[in-house]
Amino acid sequence: FVWSKRQINASFPQIYFSFVFAEYDKEIETKINQALFDEGICHDSCFLINRDIRGLVEYDMDYVITKANEEIFSIKYQGHLYSVDHGQNICSGITIDVKTGEKISLSEFIALDDELLNQLQSGDIEYVDQAGYEKEMIIEIVRRFLDYYKKDLIDTDNCYYIEQDVIGLIVPVYQGNANYIILNIPINQ
């Protein structure tokens, strides 16, 4: 589904269980589709921003379904946000329990703690970094992200997606041209 209004263009999937299941719950289907719409249009909970739409020049968001089965539906949203003063690459994710229609908390899969930093430092966790930061800078960015998380300043339930057996943890970067890095964390950790 594509939603456009002025310079805001967002693509997001819509689920229709009636094509897949003989018996399905219309309320759960509606709940999931609303969550997919909300994340596609209002993704910025991952970035600690509350943007005033009057300064917005253009917003483009697209998606990739990263995992879909009888239990979960996970999506990675990526795009660009352009305001009067600068542009920003944006990325968020959402993972939904197909049986309940509820978002699945990141904490159900991994703990965001100092062990994550240790695994990153030792090379057990790979990362995708568009800006080419040195590893020490990546570790510092993740350390700040974890500090925000510990202070309850960030909603991590919109900062991840599942792809095969990996959690893609989206970590905002508040300076430079690449505005996020992605940590690829094996689920079995």
BELTATA-V200566 format. One record per run of one state. SS is the DSSP state (2 for helix, 1 for strand, 0 for the rest). FROM is the first residue (numbers start at 1). TO is the last residue. If there is no record, write none. Layout:
# BELTATA-V200566
SS_FROM_TO, SS_FROM_TO
This chain:
# BELTATA-V200566
0_1_1, 1_2_5, 0_6_7, 1_8_11, 0_12_16, 2_17_19, 0_20_25, 2_26_41, 0_42_42, 2_43_47, 0_48_52, 2_53_55, 1_56_68, 0_69_71, 1_72_83, 0_84_86, 1_87_97, 0_98_102, 1_103_103, 0_104_105, 2_106_108, 0_109_113, 2_114_122, 0_123_125, 1_126_129, 0_130_134, 2_135_150, 0_151_155, 2_156_158, 0_159_159, 1_160_163, 0_164_165, 1_166_172, 0_173_179, 1_180_186, 0_187_189
